[in-house]
Amino acid sequence: IFFFLVRINGEYTGWCSQSSFFRKTTNSGASWFVAAAQYADQIFFVNKDTGWVCNGLLYKTINGGINWINQPMPTDASIVSNAIFKFTYAGNNILYGAGGIRVVYGVQVRGIIWKTTNGGLNWGYQQPDTIINVFQYDAIYFIDTLIGWSANASGNRLIHTTNGGGPIIYTAVNQISTNVP
């Protein structure tokens, strides 16, 4: 469940994922309506129209949750899982995500941190220090565009950044068709 913290026409707007439906309220929760057939593990909105949800995949809406657009994570030969299970909005259209896995040194599997600087249109990833030996990051939180933390599910590994995590590795997008949607 997520409520936008600014009142609109004197009421709070909120969203909730229940079963396979995404519900919305525009009257502070007095009543709810089904906005879309969408399930979400996590919800975040920056205003009444623009928000993201994730459930292994990341989706963005620009009409309050009525329609959702998949925001695919990049892939390359080293990425074995391009899932995103948790994300955080750091401001200025910057989002960070946790859940990806990549092979390093040809044999070791390590967690990666997803990052977008344009609201989810394009994504890259960051490879935290591979000495830390984290298979997958399951939690992430940034207080601004530079300072953040991420951890694995067992909680025995926690990473922290004060510079936004360093450089982003972008992978190429391969055109698969000449059709324009």
C-alpha positions in Angstrom: 0.0 0.0 0.0 1.2 3.5 -0.8 -0.3 6.9 -0.2 0.9 10.1 -1.8 1.6 12.5 1.1 0.1 15.6 -0.5 -3.7 16.1 -0.4 -5.5 16.6 -3.7 -8.8 18.4 -3.3 -8.5 17.8 0.4 -8.1 14.1 0.2 -5.2 11.6 0.0 -4.7 9.4 -3.0 -3.5 5.9 -2.4 -2.8 2.6 -4.2 -2.8 -1.0 -3.0 -1.9 -4.3 -4.6 -4.3 -7.0 -3.6 -4.2 -10.5 -5.2 -3.9 -9.9 -8.9 -5.5 -6.4 -8.8 -4.2 -2.9 -8.3 -6.6 -0.8 -6.4 -6.8 3.0 -6.0 -8.5 5.5 -3.7 -8.9 9.2 -4.2 -10.8 9.8 -1.0 -8.3 8.9 1.7 -9.2 5.2 1.7 -13.0 5.6 2.3 -13.6 3.6 -1.0 -11.3 1.8 -3.4 -11.7 0.9 -7.1 -9.8 -1.6 -9.3 -7.4 0.5 -11.4 -5.7 -2.3 -13.3 -5.1 -6.0 -13.4 -1.6 -5.7 -11.9 0.2 -7.2 -8.9 3.0 -5.4 -7.1 5.3 -6.3 -4.3 6.3 -2.6 -4.0 4.6 0.7 -5.0 5.9 4.2 -5.2 4.4 7.4 -6.7 6.1 10.8 -7.1 2.7 12.5 -7.8 -0.9 11.4 -8.4 -0.1 10.2 -12.0 3.5 9.0 -12.1 4.6 5.9 -10.2 6.3 2.5 -10.4 5.6 -1.0 -9.1 7.7 -4.1 -9.1 7.1 -7.8 -8.8 10.3 -9.2 -10.4 9.6 -6.9 -13.3 9.3 -3.1 -13.0 6.4 -1.2 -14.4 5.8 2.6 -14.7 2.5 4.5 -15.0 1.9 8.1 -16.0 -1.9 8.0 -15.6 -2.3 7.1 -11.9 -2.1 3.4 -12.3 -4.7 2.8 -15.0 -2.1 1.6 -17.5 1.4 0.2 -16.9 4.5 0.1 -19.1 7.1 -2.5 -18.5 10.5 -1.0 -17.8 12.9 -3.9 -18.8 16.2 -4.3 -17.1 19.2 -4.7 -19.3 20.7 -8.0 -20.1 24.1 -9.2 -21.5 26.0 -12.4 -21.5 27.1 -12.0 -17.9 23.7 -11.2 -16.4 22.0 -14.5 -15.2 18.9 -12.7 -13.7 17.6 -9.3 -14.6 14.9 -9.4 -12.0 14.1 -6.4 -9.8 12.4 -7.1 -6.5 12.9 -3.9 -4.5 13.5 -0.3 -5.7 13.9 3.1 -4.2 13.3 6.5 -5.7 16.2 8.8 -4.9 14.8 12.0 -6.5 15.4 13.7 -9.9 14.1 10.7 -11.8 16.8 8.5 -10.3 15.8 5.0 -9.2 17.9 2.2 -7.8 16.8 -1.4 -7.7 17.9 -4.7 -6.1 17.5 -8.2 -7.4 19.8 -8.7 -10.4 22.6 -11.4 -10.5 25.6 -11.5 -12.8 28.6 -13.8 -13.3 32.0 -12.2 -12.5 35.4 -13.6 -13.1 33.8 -16.2 -15.3 32.6 -18.4 -12.4 31.3 -16.4 -9.4 27.8 -15.1 -9.2 27.3 -11.7 -7.6 24.4 -9.4 -6.9 24.2 -6.1 -8.9 22.4 -2.8 -8.3 20.2 -1.4 -11.0 20.2 2.3 -11.7 18.2 4.7 -14.0 18.7 8.4 -14.2 15.7 9.1 -16.5 12.8 7.7 -14.6 13.1 4.1 -15.9 13.4 4.7 -19.6 17.0 3.3 -19.7 18.7 1.2 -17.0 22.2 0.2 -16.3 23.7 -1.7 -13.4 26.5 -1.2 -10.8 28.7 -4.0 -9.6 29.4 -3.5 -5.9 32.8 -4.8 -4.7 32.9 -8.4 -5.6 35.0 -9.3 -2.6 31.9 -8.8 -0.5 30.5 -12.1 -2.0 26.8 -11.2 -2.1 24.8 -13.6 -4.3 21.8 -11.2 -4.6 20.7 -7.9 -3.0 17.1 -8.0 -1.7 16.7 -4.7 -0.1 17.6 -1.1 -1.1 17.1 2.4 0.2 18.5 5.8 -0.8 17.9 9.0 1.1 19.0 11.1 -1.9 20.8 10.6 -5.2 24.2 9.8 -3.5 23.6 8.2 -0.1 22.2 4.7 0.1 22.3 1.1 1.4 21.5 -2.3 0.1 21.5 -5.7 1.8 21.0 -9.4 1.1 18.0 -11.3 2.5 19.8 -12.9 5.4 21.1 -9.5 6.5 24.6 -10.6 7.0 25.9 -8.3 4.2 25.2 -4.6 3.9 26.7 -2.2 1.5 26.7 1.6 1.7 27.5 4.4 -0.8 28.0 8.1 -0.5 28.6 8.7 -4.2 25.6 7.0 -5.8 27.4 3.7 -6.2 30.0 4.7 -8.8 29.9 4.2 -12.5 26.9 2.7 -14.3 27.5 -0.1 -16.8 25.2 0.1 -19.7 24.5 -2.8 -22.0 23.5 -2.4 -25.6 19.9 -2.6 -26.8 19.5 -4.9 -29.8 16.9 -3.9 -32.3 14.8 -7.0 -33.1 12.3 -5.4 -35.6 11.9 -2.5 -37.9 8.2 -2.2 -36.9 7.3 1.0 -35.1 4.6 0.4 -32.5 
